[in-house]
Amino acid sequence: EPEVTQTPSHQVTQMGQEVILRCVPISNHLYFYWYRQILGQKVEFLVSFYNNEISEKSEIFDDQFSVERPDGSNFTLKIRSTKLEDSAMYFCASSDQNPTDTQYFGPGTRLTVL
Amino acid sequence: QKEVEQNSGPLSVPEGAIASLNCTYSDRGSQSFFWYRQYSGKSPELIMFIYSNGDKEDGRFTAQLNKASQYVSLLIRDSQPSDSATYLCAVNPGSGYNKLIFGAGTRLAVHP
């Protein structure tokens, strides 16, 4: 069964450093998403991506964040200068033909900012 | 501000019983509704989706949607200890929105 994959599973970084989280969405899916979940809190939407551009973003997704689809399979989230409060689980998701379709989540990357 | 509300629990049920999980949402234009299960430290795993008013059954799971009351529920029949997890209600706000809004989740504990 196709699945969303994410690497790395755990990333530890120093405050102020740049990190890139990587995702491979399900093949032939058209919509891609990043969510985050701070420990003990709800899953929060960050950004959605369709047709090689951002289609929607939340207030959390400020200038420190960027997304890219560098090739036909990868989808990345970059945080330029990490803060302590960026420590969270980051989930990538993808959906098929419509934004209202089911979103399938990857296993997540746990980001720890020291 | 679009909101999805769930009782945080824990909801404790004996093995074999029916677990009933509830969710309300604020945006009347919401079009699609999802139940995800999340084990501790893991990612959300889809249980069911529902788009139309009424009931939708899949094995031991039944999702119920009432758009007039802005209410969606999940029933788990014959609950098993392996069903113990946090259940997340997620809503797509509808046309023009390309995201899911999640509730905080209800923690379910099924005891033998």
Boltz contact constraints between the chains, C-beta under 6 A:
constraints:
  - contact:
      token1: [A, 42]
      token2: [B, 102]
      max_distance: 6.0
  - contact:
      token1: [A, 42]
      token2: [B, 104]
      max_distance: 6.0
  - contact:
      token1: [A, 43]
      token2: [B, 102]
      max_distance: 6.0
  - contact:
      token1: [A, 45]
      token2: [B, 99]
      max_distance: 6.0
  - contact:
      token1: [A, 48]
      token2: [B, 98]
      max_distance: 6.0
  - contact:
      token1: [A, 48]
      token2: [B, 99]
      max_distance: 6.0
  - contact:
      token1: [A, 55]
      token2: [B, 98]
      max_distance: 6.0
  - contact:
      token1: [A, 56]
      token2: [B, 98]
      max_distance: 6.0
  - contact:
      token1: [A, 56]
      token2: [B, 99]
      max_distance: 6.0
  - contact:
      token1: [A, 91]
      token2: [B, 43]
      max_distance: 6.0
  - contact:
      token1: [A, 99]
      token2: [B, 98]
      max_distance: 6.0
  - contact:
      token1: [A, 100]
      token2: [B, 31]
      max_distance: 6.0
  - contact:
      token1: [A, 100]
      token2: [B, 32]
      max_distance: 6.0
  - contact:
      token1: [A, 100]
      token2: [B, 92]
      max_distance: 6.0
  - contact:
      token1: [A, 102]
      token2: [B, 46]
      max_distance: 6.0
  - contact:
      token1: [A, 102]
      token2: [B, 49]
      max_distance: 6.0
  - contact:
      token1: [A, 103]
      token2: [B, 100]
      max_distance: 6.0
  - contact:
      token1: [A, 105]
      token2: [B, 43]
      max_distance: 6.0
  - contact:
      token1: [A, 105]
      token2: [B, 44]
      max_distance: 6.0
  - contact:
      token1: [A, 107]
      token2: [B, 43]
      max_distance: 6.0
  - contact:
      token1: [A, 108]
      token2: [B, 43]
      max_distance: 6.0
